[in-house]
Amino acid sequence: MDEKLESTLWNIQQRNVSEPEFIQAVKEVLGSIGTVLAKHPKFAEQKLIERICEPERQVIFRVPWQDDRGEVHINRGFRVQFNSALGPFKGGLRFHPSVNLSIVKFLGFEQIFKNALTGMPIGGAKGGSDFDPKGRSDEEVMRFCQSFMTELSRHLGEYTDVPAGDVGVGKREIGFLFGQYKRISNRYESGVLTGKGLSYGGALVRTEATGYGLGYFVQEMLAARGESLGGKTCLVSGSGNVAIYAIEKVMQLGGKVVACSDSKGVVYDEAGIDLPTLKRIKEVERLPIESYCQWRKRAHYQEGGNLWEIKCDVALPCATQNELTGKDADALLRGGCIAVAEGANMPTTPDGIEKFTKARIAYAPGKAANAGGVATSALEMQQNASRDAWSFEYTERKLAHIMKDIHDRCLKTADEFGVPGNYAQGANIGAFLRVADAMQSLGLI
Ligand code: GLU
């Protein structure tokens, strides 16, 4: 990193000392843009970098709610509206006990660049709460969502800020959130949330989009190296929405996914993960992954196991931030892994990324490889704005095109800036150029 960027980073670190994940995300992006500033010195003017690293607005609020026994709970709600140079703030909501300002800021920061890469008119934001939906009844989740939205609603709007789901926020939660927004605002404003149910303005393919998009991205990465998914052994960490539909698409494209996981352990199924079983456990019954083995007797479950020690050709981290360390990267490389694409946001630690880059395997960062989710959210917004509903096939074709575009842009940008084959740098630079250009055109904002 050049001296000026080092000192910018130092200042950002000083101002955000208690936010390690946010600093990690900033460092990763700033580490890529030295060559851009050398080529376009105007983007170093008027503290543009500092402005990109400072959210436009952050809201933190109290979320009181009552459980089924009448006990009162207080959670903390967040919305970080990071950047609206390209369009209304856009990004998911995460409900998980680990959520804090650092996590929301790193996710919001990543979202700016991810959304820019899609080429669609959406700014970057993220939000959520330290509420843990695990083990809560539908009624409790509803009461929480209603309380959360009662405050959040003042900051939203289809032209202002459009949340969606993330970890712990799926169709059920989006339904309760939309219901409460509609009630408070007295408006049927479909475009204020995405990831909605089909009966009230949702779009086909949004459920599958992040995982499917990841599958398409991997296909493109392998094709660029004269390879394909056909017959490849794949690992997918996690077992949530992203993981499930990544497994589905990888299998449709000819790959074999032999393992997945949750926070408690790893399932290994040599014959390939059985999707109907996985979907029933996770989407319907909301059970731990361990119960997979009750239905599929030949599969193995290892409590606290490390998925990345299993030999594979392709690894898709789809669980959470920093789940794949330098040590895991070593294990994957030893096992002959040739491609890693991130379905989760920032799942690989910086030393893991360094190892993949040094080994010159195909490594795609989440902001490129998992952008299919938010891109399809933007397609949902388009459908809401035109009061239209597109077919599954038409929407999926659009998603496949978008993923190919992102892939090609990353590679082309990496070539142009002297780092051929480096998707991480290509993604950061390509996205930065879009955001920086818009911000510069808009004056000192
Ligand atoms: N939470 C998803 C992401 O990380 C989707 C956001 C959205 O659809 O707005 O990109």
Residues whose N, C-alpha, C, O or C-beta is under 5 A from the ligand:
A	BS01	LIG	K90 G91 G92 V162 P163 A164 G165 D166 N370 G373 V374 S377
